Amino acid sequence: MRVPQIIANAAKPLFTFELVPPLKGRTIEPLMANIRTLMEYDPAYINVTNHQAEVVYLEREDGLLHRKTVRKRPGTTALAALIQHTFDVPTVAHLICGGMSRNQLEDTLIELHFLGIENILALRGDPPAGEKRFVPMSDGHTYSSELVEQIIKLNNGEYLDSSAEEATRFSIGVAGYPEKHAEALNLTTDLLNLKKKVDAGAQYIVTQMFFDNAKYFAFVEACRAIGITVPIIPGLKPLASKRDLALIPQTFHVDLPEDLTKELESVTTNRAITEIGIEWAIEQSKELYKANVPAIHYYTLGKADSVARIVEAVF
Ligand code: FAD
């Protein structure tokens, strides 16, 4: 089933979460155990993230550096299919423009279609670790709105080489940033770029994580004011460690509210941070639930137990 329909049919806010494929060479058992934990809470669907290859520089014998790309987390398509068919729950495969030509993207979409995956979260992707700027492939997309357009064409039976005719039937979600995307000049420009994705055919938006609900509510209002009418699903992440505190503002360009930072500064262990993170996410979720948001999307990042406690307290 497709996400827009699932949302339209729901009488109350839905619970959903996102999983990151394991590092290459690891087994999927810990991930499957996380899913088993969260399946008890009846998720409406499950997202599977997608990761571009990273760039590493290796020293050669002559002392010069050799630039090598390494794909660390392959397997999004296979995992999305495995999860959907094992747990009988719809999955959303993230698809990124980064590192992919239009033909490679089309091939991935064809595979997803064969496997019965009907939901795509269309993203540009970040620059690979080690690189500062996003550079598209020579025959790739610069912005995710172009990927949305490509998927819409496939949904109309228009393939790149005009040789096939069976139309796909993907639903398309896109990313939104209540605190602005890092590269955008300002929030207004970013919102207008978000509108381009929706005008191109995206049917719903999932937000970047935020820790202050006021930012989400203001974002929804600003979207509505410029004519974005699709559902806007808030994304939440329970904080879990000191590492999170160091990395989240840098990586995701979001603020941690003063009240939260005061609480976090009063403790020293990761266990205490996890407890504060869970309580904070429960309060955020309760308010969002009461505001009748379409769904709450949890960034689990391997912390299924934390998410289970939040969902137990809220849904
Ligand atoms: P875009 O929509 O292309 O926007 C990128 C930047 O370009 C923005 O600053 C925007 O304002 C600007 N822009 C857009 N269109 C135009 C235009 N036409 N002209 C000029 N400027 C424009 N990353 C991954 O690698 N894998 C994942 O699985 C993944 N999952 C995510 C899930 C969610 C819910 C979210 C919120 C983010 C996720 N990301 C993921 C991160 C995302 O890939 C990055 O934030 C990336 O930097 C931007 O992706 P985007 O699709 O929002 O890009």
Boltz pocket constraint, residues with backbone or C-beta under 6 A from the ligand:
constraints:
  - pocket:
      binder: B
      contacts: [[A, 48], [A, 49], [A, 50], [A, 51], [A, 52], [A, 94], [A, 95], [A, 96], [A, 121], [A, 122], [A, 123], [A, 124], [A, 125], [A, 126], [A, 127], [A, 142], [A, 143], [A, 144], [A, 145], [A, 174], [A, 175], [A, 176], [A, 181], [A, 182], [A, 183], [A, 184], [A, 185], [A, 189], [A, 190], [A, 193], [A, 194], [A, 196], [A, 197], [A, 206], [A, 207], [A, 208], [A, 209], [A, 235]]
      max_distance: 6.0
